[in-house]
């Protein structure tokens, strides 16, 4: 598992963002503003390819918002899943 992770992390391949345009499911992009691995600007790039995607950025949160800010991320996920109710 560790070797597979390292192989994947070190792979030099292009992300096929264009394929994301085919998604039709409601999509919530949750991103830590202090992600040390993937810049927060990628949240907007990712969402731009997914029709109707919504972006939530968490200040002072790193790569794993669901672990680093569980109360905030569950609040936002719940609101998203309930359609804003």
C-alpha positions in Angstrom: 0.0 0.0 0.0 2.8 2.4 0.9 4.7 1.7 -2.3 1.5 2.1 -4.4 0.9 5.5 -2.7 4.5 6.6 -3.4 4.3 5.4 -7.0 1.1 7.3 -7.5 2.3 10.5 -5.8 5.5 10.5 -7.9 3.8 9.8 -11.2 4.3 12.4 -13.9 0.9 12.3 -15.5 -1.6 15.0 -16.5 -4.9 15.2 -14.6 -7.8 14.6 -17.1 -9.9 17.5 -15.9 -11.9 17.5 -19.1 -13.5 14.2 -18.1 -15.0 15.9 -15.1 -17.4 17.8 -17.4 -19.4 14.6 -17.8 -20.3 14.5 -14.1 -23.9 15.2 -13.4 -24.1 14.5 -9.7 -24.2 17.4 -7.3 -20.7 18.0 -6.2 -19.2 19.7 -3.1 -15.5 20.5 -3.2 -14.1 20.9 0.3 -10.6 22.3 0.5 -8.2 23.4 3.2 -6.7 26.8 2.5 -3.4 25.7 4.0 -3.1 22.4 2.1 0.7 21.8 1.9 0.4 19.3 -0.9 -2.2 20.7 -3.4 -2.6 24.5 -3.7 -6.0 25.9 -2.7 -6.3 27.4 -6.1 -6.9 23.9 -7.4 -10.3 23.8 -5.7 -11.6 26.5 -8.1 -9.9 24.8 -11.1 -11.5 21.5 -10.2 -14.9 23.0 -9.6 -14.7 24.9 -12.9 -14.8 21.6 -14.8 -17.7 20.1 -12.8 -21.0 21.5 -13.8 -22.7 23.3 -10.8 -20.0 22.3 -8.3 -19.9 24.3 -5.1 -16.6 25.1 -3.3 -16.0 25.5 0.4 -12.5 26.6 1.6 -11.5 26.2 5.2 -9.0 28.8 6.5 -6.2 27.4 8.7 -7.0 23.9 7.6 -4.5 21.6 5.7 -5.0 18.7 3.4 -7.7 16.8 5.3 -10.6 19.2 6.2 -12.8 16.3 7.3 -10.2 15.3 9.9 -8.8 18.7 10.8 -12.1 20.6 11.0 -14.8 17.8 11.4 -17.5 20.0 12.9 -17.2 22.6 10.1 -16.9 20.0 7.3 -19.9 17.9 8.5 -22.0 21.1 8.9 -21.2 22.0 5.3 -21.7 18.5 3.9 -25.0 18.1 5.7 -26.2 21.5 4.4 -25.1 20.5 0.9 -26.8 17.1 1.1 -30.0 18.6 2.5 -30.1 21.2 -0.3 -29.3 24.2 1.9 -32.0 23.5 4.5 
